[in-house]
Amino acid sequence: MPSYKVLNMEGKELETIELNDDIFNQEDNPHLIYQVVVNHLANKRQGTQSTLTRAEVRGGGRKPWKQKGTGRARQGSTRSPQWKGGGVVFAPKPRSYGYKLPKKLKRLALKVALSNKVRDNELIIVDDIKLQEVKTKYAFKALQNLNAKKAYIVTKDNDKDTQRAFRNIPFTMISEARNINVYDIVRHDNMILTKASLETIEEVFK
């Protein structure tokens, strides 16, 4: 089992703990991470774009000129795609871009992402998130003490004080342990876990 230091909010080492091998010691698998990230972004995509076909554009019911004898190309409607104000040939319509991946694949990708954070020394485990006051300046100071940049902070439950203290710091995100996902892990430089949230992760994702 990999050993890891537990720090306080001042960046001082308190103890060393053992991490679960099954979760934090998986081999790297870039393609698996890629699959899950693409799936996550596809599922977030709104797909609300919509334009009008020639059948849906208002007007154009009268033939603009007679079929023969004018010297011009024959036209049946002023709402054909080649006309200004006409419809779109293959008009995009609202649709869902989402698709499903196997649960076991997504669970493995999460473990690989967590293992990569351990290997790259980008995981930070703290005893608890305790600030002098629930203010952004103290939260920012704590991140400096932990040498954390673009941090993904994971708490056991919905901690309103932590949310209020860290929410105005750019590129910082707070999440509950049960809601972590591969996309948020890989897009942040550092991941900060409390001991309580670590226990929840090892219990939920074992």
Secondary structure, 3 states (H helix, E strand, C coil): CCEEEEECCCCCEEEEEECCHHHHCCCCCHHHHHHHHHHHHHHHCCCCCCCCCCCCCCCCCCCCCCCCCCCCCCCCCCCCCCCCCCCCCCCCCCCCCCCCCCHHHHHHHHHHHHHHHHHCCCEEEECCCCCCCCCHHHHHHHHHHCCCCCEEEEECCCCHHHHHHHCCCCCCEEEEHHHCCHHHHHCCCEEEEEHHHHHHHHHHCC
